[in-house]
Amino acid sequence: MTTTQPLQDFAAYIASLPRVLAGAGALFRDAGGRVLLVEPNYREGWALPGGTIESDEGESPREGARRETAEEIGLDRELGALLAVDWVKGPGRPPLVAYLYDGGVLDEEELGSIRLQESELLSWRLVPRGELTGHLPGSLGRRVLAALDVLADGSGTAELENGYRVG
């Protein structure tokens, strides 16, 4: 056996493992508690600032959320607590692990400095809690509501499956 054989065996083992997608986002609010949503140009509906974690490059979920936020809305801010982790099953794709961090409360100046990544986003808006699930259907809407609950009651990170609390 050559010295490269164990490395090749390990690479084959890694390639054989199940795949999981990973994404991270930030939950920004205004002083009135409305949530900042963005409108992607590549699919229907609304989303939070965030996206895919560049895990092949060693990026952590927190780093990914900050990078994506800076790219998408032009705000490069230190993110707060991890509010929710959601295991989301989906048809035709591997499961997704979604991390949601506290982006904090944006003041009028910060809201005015938002600059959208035109290659991916059409617009942004502030949405009150009661209207969130109309803009963010399914697991994403439930994830955001769970994160808002964590902020309100200080219960710590919410563990979710498809947007529903577990454990």
FIVOKE-545103 format. One line per field, with one value per residue: residue number from 1; residue in one letter; x, y, z of N, C-alpha, C in turn. Coordinates in steps of 0.05 Angstrom, whole numbers, plus 32768, in hexadecimal, padded with zeros to 4 digits. Example, Ala and Ser with C-alpha at 12.3 -4.5 7.8 and 13.67 -1.06 7.14 Angstrom:
BEGIN
resi 1 | 2
resn A | S
nx 8108 | 8101
ny 7F8E | 7FD3
nz 809C | 808E
cax 80F6 | 8111
cay 7FA6 | 7FEB
caz 809C | 808F
cx 8108 | 8102
cy 7FBE | 8001
cz 809C | 809D
***
This chain:
BEGIN
resi 1 | 2 | 3 | 4 | 5 | 6 | 7 | 8 | 9 | 10 | 11 | 12 | 13 | 14 | 15 | 16 | 17 | 18 | 19 | 20 | 21 | 22 | 23 | 24 | 25 | 26 | 27 | 28 | 29 | 30 | 31 | 32 | 33 | 34 | 35 | 36 | 37 | 38 | 39 | 40 | 41 | 42 | 43 | 44 | 45 | 46 | 47 | 48 | 49 | 50 | 51 | 52 | 53 | 54 | 55 | 56 | 57 | 58 | 59 | 60 | 61 | 62 | 63 | 64 | 65 | 66 | 67 | 68 | 69 | 70 | 71 | 72 | 73 | 74 | 75 | 76 | 77 | 78 | 79 | 80 | 81 | 82 | 83 | 84 | 85 | 86 | 87 | 88 | 89 | 90 | 91 | 92 | 93 | 94 | 95 | 96 | 97 | 98 | 99 | 100 | 101 | 102 | 103 | 104 | 105 | 106 | 107 | 108 | 109 | 110 | 111 | 112 | 113 | 114 | 115 | 116 | 117 | 118 | 119 | 120 | 121 | 122 | 123 | 124 | 125 | 126 | 127 | 128 | 129 | 130 | 131 | 132 | 133 | 134 | 135 | 136 | 137 | 138 | 139 | 140 | 141 | 142 | 143 | 144 | 145 | 146 | 147 | 148 | 149 | 150 | 151 | 152 | 153 | 154 | 155 | 156 | 157 | 158 | 159 | 160 | 161 | 162 | 163 | 164 | 165 | 166 | 167
resn M | T | T | T | Q | P | L | Q | D | F | A | A | Y | I | A | S | L | P | R | V | L | A | G | A | G | A | L | F | R | D | A | G | G | R | V | L | L | V | E | P | N | Y | R | E | G | W | A | L | P | G | G | T | I | E | S | D | E | G | E | S | P | R | E | G | A | R | R | E | T | A | E | E | I | G | L | D | R | E | L | G | A | L | L | A | V | D | W | V | K | G | P | G | R | P | P | L | V | A | Y | L | Y | D | G | G | V | L | D | E | E | E | L | G | S | I | R | L | Q | E | S | E | L | L | S | W | R | L | V | P | R | G | E | L | T | G | H | L | P | G | S | L | G | R | R | V | L | A | A | L | D | V | L | A | D | G | S | G | T | A | E | L | E | N | G | Y | R | V | G
nx 8011 | 800A | 8021 | 7FFA | 7FCB | 7FAB | 7F98 | 7F7B | 7F54 | 7F3A | 7F27 | 7F03 | 7EE0 | 7ECB | 7EB2 | 7E89 | 7E66 | 7E25 | 7E04 | 7DF9 | 7DDB | 7DEE | 7DDB | 7DDA | 7DBF | 7DAB | 7D84 | 7D68 | 7D4C | 7D21 | 7D18 | 7CE3 | 7CDA | 7CD0 | 7CE2 | 7D19 | 7D14 | 7D29 | 7D23 | 7D2E | 7D48 | 7D4A | 7D25 | 7CE1 | 7CBF | 7CD3 | 7D0D | 7D3E | 7D79 | 7DB2 | 7DD0 | 7DF1 | 7E20 | 7E65 | 7E80 | 7EA6 | 7ED2 | 7EDE | 7EBF | 7E9A | 7E57 | 7E48 | 7E6D | 7E5D | 7E28 | 7E33 | 7E54 | 7E31 | 7E08 | 7E23 | 7E30 | 7DFC | 7DDB | 7DFD | 7E0C | 7E3C | 7E40 | 7E4F | 7E33 | 7E00 | 7DE6 | 7DDC | 7D9F | 7D7C | 7D7E | 7D70 | 7D59 | 7D4B | 7D23 | 7D1E | 7CFE | 7D1F | 7D52 | 7D8D | 7D87 | 7D83 | 7DA9 | 7D9A | 7DB2 | 7DA3 | 7DB1 | 7DB3 | 7DAC | 7DA5 | 7D8A | 7D7A | 7D89 | 7D6D | 7D94 | 7DB5 | 7D8F | 7D86 | 7DB6 | 7DB7 | 7DCA | 7DB9 | 7DCD | 7DCE | 7DD1 | 7DB7 | 7D8B | 7D4B | 7D2D | 7D21 | 7CFF | 7CDD | 7CBB | 7C84 | 7C7C | 7C4A | 7C40 | 7C67 | 7C65 | 7C47 | 7C6A | 7C96 | 7C8F | 7C84 | 7CBA | 7CE1 | 7CC4 | 7CB0 | 7CE0 | 7CF5 | 7CCE | 7CD6 | 7D09 | 7D00 | 7CE1 | 7D09 | 7D29 | 7D05 | 7CF8 | 7D28 | 7D38 | 7D61 | 7D86 | 7D5D | 7D4D | 7D3A | 7D10 | 7CFF | 7CEA | 7CCD | 7CCE | 7CF8 | 7D0A
ny 7FE9 | 802D | 806C | 8091 | 8076 | 8072 | 80A7 | 80AA | 8084 | 809E | 80CC | 80B4 | 809E | 80CD | 80E4 | 80C0 | 80CA | 80E0 | 811B | 815D | 819C | 81DF | 821B | 8261 | 8299 | 82DC | 82FE | 8339 | 8373 | 83AC | 83E8 | 83E3 | 83AD | 8393 | 8365 | 835E | 834D | 8330 | 8330 | 82FF | 82F9 | 82CA | 82A4 | 8298 | 82BF | 82D5 | 82E0 | 82D9 | 8302 | 82DF | 829E | 8269 | 8243 | 8245 | 8211 | 81EE | 820E | 8214 | 8238 | 824F | 8248 | 8279 | 829D | 8297 | 82AC | 82E1 | 82F1 | 82E9 | 830D | 833E | 833D | 833B | 8365 | 838E | 8399 | 8391 | 8373 | 8360 | 8325 | 8310 | 82E3 | 829D | 828D | 8265 | 8222 | 81FB | 81BF | 81AE | 818B | 817B | 8173 | 8152 | 8164 | 8163 | 8162 | 81A1 | 81C7 | 81FE | 8239 | 826D | 82AE | 82E4 | 8322 | 8353 | 8394 | 83C4 | 8408 | 8445 | 845D | 8431 | 8411 | 8432 | 842D | 83FD | 83D6 | 83B4 | 8374 | 8373 | 834A | 8320 | 8330 | 8351 | 8375 | 8391 | 838D | 83A1 | 8379 | 836D | 8341 | 8325 | 831F | 8301 | 82C9 | 82CA | 82DE | 82BE | 8282 | 823F | 8219 | 8241 | 826F | 825D | 8254 | 8288 | 829E | 827E | 828F | 82C5 | 82BD | 82A7 | 82D4 | 82F4 | 82D8 | 82C5 | 8290 | 8272 | 8251 | 8238 | 81F7 | 81DA | 81B5 | 81B4 | 81E7 | 81E0 | 81DD | 81B0 | 8180
nz 8000 | 7FF0 | 800B | 7FFF | 7FFD | 802F | 8031 | 8001 | 800D | 8038 | 801E | 7FFB | 801F | 8038 | 800B | 8006 | 802E | 8049 | 802E | 8045 | 8041 | 8053 | 8070 | 8083 | 80A6 | 80B7 | 80E8 | 80E5 | 8104 | 8109 | 8132 | 8141 | 8142 | 8113 | 80DF | 80B4 | 8072 | 8034 | 7FEC | 7FC1 | 7F7D | 7F63 | 7F70 | 7F85 | 7FB8 | 7FFA | 8025 | 805A | 8065 | 8052 | 8044 | 8021 | 8045 | 803D | 8043 | 802E | 802B | 805F | 807B | 80B2 | 80CE | 80E7 | 80D0 | 809B | 809C | 80A9 | 807D | 8051 | 805F | 805B | 8025 | 800D | 8022 | 802E | 8062 | 8092 | 80C9 | 810D | 8123 | 8150 | 8182 | 8174 | 815D | 814A | 8131 | 80FB | 80DF | 80A1 | 8077 | 8031 | 7FF2 | 7FBD | 7FC9 | 7FF4 | 803D | 8061 | 808D | 80B2 | 80CC | 80F8 | 8109 | 8139 | 811F | 8134 | 8146 | 8116 | 810B | 80F2 | 80D1 | 80C3 | 80A9 | 807D | 8064 | 804A | 8014 | 7FDE | 7FC3 | 7F82 | 7F5D | 7F74 | 7F93 | 7F95 | 7FB5 | 7FF7 | 8037 | 8073 | 80A1 | 80CA | 8103 | 8102 | 80CC | 80B6 | 80A8 | 807A | 8056 | 805B | 8051 | 806C | 8087 | 808E | 809E | 80CF | 80E9 | 80EF | 8110 | 813E | 814A | 8157 | 8185 | 81A6 | 81AC | 81C8 | 81F7 | 820C | 820B | 81F6 | 81C1 | 818E | 817D | 8142 | 8115 | 80D4 | 80DF | 810E | 8155 | 8179 | 81AB
cax 8000 | 801A | 8019 | 7FE3 | 7FB3 | 7F99 | 7F8C | 7F67 | 7F3E | 7F2C | 7F19 | 7EEC | 7ECD | 7EBE | 7EA0 | 7E73 | 7E54 | 7E0D | 7E07 | 7DE7 | 7DE0 | 7DF0 | 7DD7 | 7DD9 | 7DB4 | 7DAA | 7D6A | 7D6A | 7D33 | 7D22 | 7D11 | 7CC7 | 7CD9 | 7CCC | 7CF8 | 7D24 | 7D13 | 7D33 | 7D15 | 7D41 | 7D3F | 7D4D | 7D0F | 7CC9 | 7CBD | 7CE5 | 7D21 | 7D4F | 7D95 | 7DC1 | 7DD4 | 7E00 | 7E3A | 7E7B | 7E8D | 7EBD | 7EE8 | 7EE2 | 7EAF | 7E87 | 7E3C | 7E48 | 7E7C | 7E4D | 7E12 | 7E3E | 7E5D | 7E19 | 7DFA | 7E33 | 7E2D | 7DE1 | 7DCF | 7E11 | 7E11 | 7E4F | 7E3D | 7E53 | 7E19 | 7DFB | 7DE2 | 7DCF | 7D83 | 7D6F | 7D8A | 7D59 | 7D5E | 7D35 | 7D22 | 7D13 | 7CFD | 7D32 | 7D6C | 7D94 | 7D7D | 7D91 | 7DAC | 7D99 | 7DBA | 7D98 | 7DBF | 7DA8 | 7DBA | 7DA1 | 7D76 | 7D86 | 7D7E | 7D65 | 7DAC | 7DBD | 7D7B | 7D8B | 7DCF | 7DB5 | 7DD0 | 7DB3 | 7DDD | 7DBB | 7DD2 | 7DA6 | 7D74 | 7D3A | 7D24 | 7D20 | 7CEA | 7CDA | 7CA2 | 7C7D | 7C7A | 7C31 | 7C3F | 7C7F | 7C60 | 7C3D | 7C81 | 7CA9 | 7C7F | 7C91 | 7CCE | 7CEF | 7CB3 | 7CB0 | 7CFB | 7CF7 | 7CBC | 7CE4 | 7D20 | 7CF5 | 7CDA | 7D22 | 7D31 | 7CF2 | 7CF8 | 7D42 | 7D38 | 7D79 | 7D84 | 7D47 | 7D53 | 7D23 | 7D0F | 7CEB | 7CDF | 7CBF | 7CE0 | 7CFB | 7D19
cay 8000 | 8045 | 807F | 80A0 | 8065 | 807A | 80C0 | 80A4 | 8077 | 80B1 | 80DC | 80A4 | 809D | 80E8 | 80E7 | 80AD | 80D3 | 80EF | 8137 | 8170 | 81B7 | 81F0 | 8237 | 8272 | 82B3 | 82EF | 8309 | 8355 | 8380 | 83C9 | 83EF | 83DA | 8390 | 8388 | 8354 | 8365 | 8338 | 8336 | 8323 | 82F4 | 82F9 | 82AF | 8293 | 82A7 | 82C3 | 82E6 | 82D1 | 82E9 | 8304 | 82C7 | 828C | 8250 | 8244 | 823B | 81FE | 81E2 | 8220 | 8216 | 824D | 8246 | 8253 | 8296 | 82AB | 8297 | 82BF | 82FD | 82F6 | 82EB | 8326 | 8354 | 833C | 833F | 837E | 83A2 | 839E | 837E | 8376 | 8349 | 8319 | 8308 | 82C7 | 8289 | 828C | 824C | 820F | 81ED | 81A9 | 81B1 | 8177 | 8186 | 8160 | 8156 | 816F | 815A | 8173 | 81BB | 81D1 | 821B | 8247 | 8288 | 82BE | 82FE | 8338 | 836B | 83A9 | 83D7 | 8422 | 8452 | 8461 | 8417 | 8409 | 8443 | 8426 | 83E3 | 83D5 | 8398 | 8366 | 8373 | 8331 | 830C | 833A | 8365 | 838A | 8389 | 839A | 839B | 836B | 8368 | 8325 | 8319 | 831C | 82F2 | 82AF | 82D0 | 82E4 | 82A8 | 8269 | 8226 | 8217 | 825B | 8280 | 8252 | 8258 | 82A4 | 82A2 | 8272 | 82A0 | 82DC | 82B3 | 82A5 | 82EF | 82FF | 82CA | 82BE | 8273 | 8266 | 8248 | 8226 | 81E0 | 81D7 | 81A3 | 81C0 | 81FE | 81DA | 81D8 | 8194 | 817E
caz 8000 | 7FEF | 8020 | 7FF7 | 7FFF | 8044 | 8029 | 7FED | 801B | 8047 | 800B | 7FF1 | 8036 | 803A | 7FF4 | 8009 | 8044 | 8041 | 802A | 8052 | 803A | 806B | 806B | 809B | 80A1 | 80CD | 80EE | 80EC | 810A | 810E | 814E | 8145 | 8143 | 80F8 | 80D5 | 8099 | 805E | 8019 | 7FD7 | 7FAD | 7F61 | 7F57 | 7F78 | 7F90 | 7FD4 | 800A | 8035 | 806B | 805B | 8058 | 802D | 8024 | 8053 | 802C | 8055 | 8022 | 8030 | 807B | 8087 | 80C7 | 80CB | 80EF | 80BB | 8083 | 809F | 80A7 | 8061 | 8040 | 8065 | 8050 | 8008 | 8004 | 8029 | 8032 | 807F | 809D | 80E6 | 811F | 8129 | 816C | 8189 | 8162 | 8166 | 8142 | 811F | 80EF | 80CD | 808E | 8061 | 8019 | 7FDB | 7FA7 | 7FD2 | 800F | 8053 | 8065 | 80A8 | 80B0 | 80E4 | 80F8 | 811D | 813F | 8111 | 8144 | 813E | 8105 | 810E | 80D8 | 80C0 | 80B8 | 8095 | 8066 | 8057 | 803D | 7FF8 | 7FD5 | 7FAF | 7F6C | 7F4E | 7F81 | 7FA2 | 7F88 | 7FC8 | 8014 | 8046 | 8090 | 80A3 | 80E6 | 810A | 80F9 | 80AE | 80AD | 809B | 8060 | 8045 | 805E | 8057 | 8073 | 809D | 8092 | 80AF | 80EA | 80F4 | 80F6 | 8128 | 8154 | 8151 | 8165 | 819F | 81B5 | 81B4 | 81DB | 8211 | 8215 | 8210 | 81EA | 81A5 | 8188 | 816C | 8131 | 80FE | 80C2 | 80EC | 8127 | 816C | 8182 | 81C4
cx 8012 | 8011 | 8001 | 7FC9 | 7FA1 | 7F8A | 7F76 | 7F4F | 7F2D | 7F1C | 7F00 | 7ED7 | 7EBE | 7EAB | 7E88 | 7E5F | 7E3B | 7E13 | 7DF1 | 7DEF | 7DE1 | 7DED | 7DD6 | 7DCE | 7DB3 | 7D8E | 7D6E | 7D4E | 7D37 | 7D18 | 7CF4 | 7CC4 | 7CD3 | 7CE5 | 7CFF | 7D23 | 7D1E | 7D24 | 7D29 | 7D36 | 7D40 | 7D38 | 7CF8 | 7CCC | 7CD3 | 7CF8 | 7D2D | 7D6A | 7DA4 | 7DC5 | 7DE4 | 7E1A | 7E4F | 7E8C | 7EA5 | 7ED6 | 7EED | 7ED2 | 7E9C | 7E6C | 7E3B | 7E56 | 7E6B | 7E36 | 7E1C | 7E46 | 7E44 | 7E0A | 7E09 | 7E30 | 7E11 | 7DD5 | 7DE3 | 7E17 | 7E24 | 7E4F | 7E44 | 7E37 | 7E18 | 7DF7 | 7DD6 | 7DB3 | 7D76 | 7D81 | 7D73 | 7D63 | 7D46 | 7D37 | 7D16 | 7D12 | 7D12 | 7D4D | 7D73 | 7D88 | 7D8F | 7D92 | 7DAD | 7D9E | 7DAF | 7DA3 | 7DB0 | 7DB9 | 7DB7 | 7D8C | 7D85 | 7D79 | 7D78 | 7D7D | 7DB5 | 7DA9 | 7D7F | 7DA4 | 7DCE | 7DB9 | 7DCD | 7DC7 | 7DCB | 7DBB | 7DC0 | 7D8C | 7D65 | 7D33 | 7D27 | 7D08 | 7CEB | 7CBE | 7C9C | 7C79 | 7C61 | 7C2E | 7C55 | 7C78 | 7C53 | 7C53 | 7C95 | 7C9A | 7C90 | 7CA5 | 7CDC | 7CDE | 7CB2 | 7CCB | 7CFE | 7CE6 | 7CCA | 7CFB | 7D16 | 7CEC | 7CF3 | 7D2B | 7D1F | 7CF4 | 7D13 | 7D47 | 7D51 | 7D73 | 7D6D | 7D51 | 7D39 | 7D26 | 7CF8 | 7CDC | 7CD0 | 7CD3 | 7CE0 | 7D0B | 7D10
cy 8019 | 8058 | 8090 | 8090 | 806D | 8094 | 80BC | 8096 | 808B | 80C4 | 80CE | 80A2 | 80B7 | 80EB | 80D5 | 80B6 | 80E1 | 810D | 8146 | 818C | 81C8 | 820D | 8247 | 828D | 82C3 | 82FB | 8326 | 8360 | 839E | 83CE | 83E6 | 83BC | 8383 | 837A | 835C | 834C | 8342 | 8325 | 8319 | 82F6 | 82DE | 829B | 82A4 | 82AA | 82D5 | 82D4 | 82E4 | 82ED | 82EC | 82B6 | 8274 | 8255 | 8237 | 8228 | 81F1 | 81F4 | 8223 | 822B | 8242 | 8252 | 8271 | 82A6 | 82AD | 82AB | 82DC | 8304 | 82FB | 8305 | 833E | 8354 | 8344 | 835A | 8394 | 83A9 | 8389 | 8383 | 835D | 833E | 8310 | 82EA | 82B6 | 8285 | 8271 | 823C | 81FD | 81D8 | 81A8 | 819C | 8184 | 8172 | 8167 | 8162 | 8162 | 816C | 818D | 81C0 | 81F0 | 8227 | 8263 | 8298 | 82D9 | 8314 | 8352 | 837D | 83BE | 83F2 | 842E | 8455 | 8447 | 840D | 8419 | 843B | 840B | 83E6 | 83B8 | 838E | 8362 | 8359 | 831C | 8316 | 8351 | 837C | 837F | 8398 | 8391 | 8390 | 8366 | 834A | 8318 | 8314 | 830A | 82D8 | 82B3 | 82D5 | 82CD | 828F | 8252 | 8229 | 8231 | 826D | 8277 | 8256 | 8275 | 82AA | 8296 | 8283 | 82B9 | 82D5 | 82B1 | 82C1 | 82FB | 82F2 | 82C1 | 82A0 | 8265 | 825B | 8234 | 8210 | 81DA | 81C0 | 81AC | 81D7 | 81FA | 81D4 | 81BA | 8195 | 818F
cz 8000 | 8006 | 8019 | 7FFA | 8016 | 803E | 8015 | 7FFA | 802A | 8035 | 8000 | 8007 | 8038 | 8023 | 7FF6 | 801E | 8039 | 803F | 803A | 8049 | 8054 | 8062 | 8085 | 8093 | 80BA | 80CF | 80F7 | 80F1 | 810B | 812A | 8155 | 8145 | 8128 | 80EE | 80B9 | 8088 | 8044 | 8005 | 7FC2 | 7F91 | 7F54 | 7F60 | 7F83 | 7FAE | 7FE0 | 801A | 8049 | 805E | 8064 | 8040 | 8035 | 8033 | 8041 | 803C | 8049 | 8026 | 804E | 8089 | 809C | 80C2 | 80D1 | 80D9 | 80A2 | 8085 | 809D | 808A | 804F | 8045 | 8059 | 8031 | 7FFF | 800A | 8030 | 804F | 8089 | 80BB | 80F5 | 8125 | 8146 | 816F | 8173 | 816D | 8161 | 812F | 8115 | 80DC | 80BA | 8078 | 8049 | 8003 | 7FC7 | 7FAF | 7FED | 8024 | 8055 | 8083 | 80A6 | 80CB | 80E2 | 8110 | 8122 | 8132 | 8120 | 8139 | 812E | 8109 | 80F2 | 80C5 | 80B3 | 80A3 | 807B | 8057 | 8049 | 801F | 7FEF | 7FC1 | 7F96 | 7F5C | 7F5A | 7F8D | 7F93 | 7F9B | 7FE4 | 8020 | 8063 | 8094 | 80C1 | 80EA | 80FF | 80DC | 80A4 | 809E | 8080 | 804C | 8045 | 8065 | 805F | 8089 | 80A2 | 80A4 | 80CB | 80F8 | 80FE | 810F | 8140 | 815D | 8160 | 8181 | 81B1 | 81BE | 81CA | 81F7 | 821C | 821A | 8205 | 81CE | 81A2 | 8175 | 815D | 811D | 80ED | 80CF | 8106 | 813D | 8172 | 819C | 81DA
***
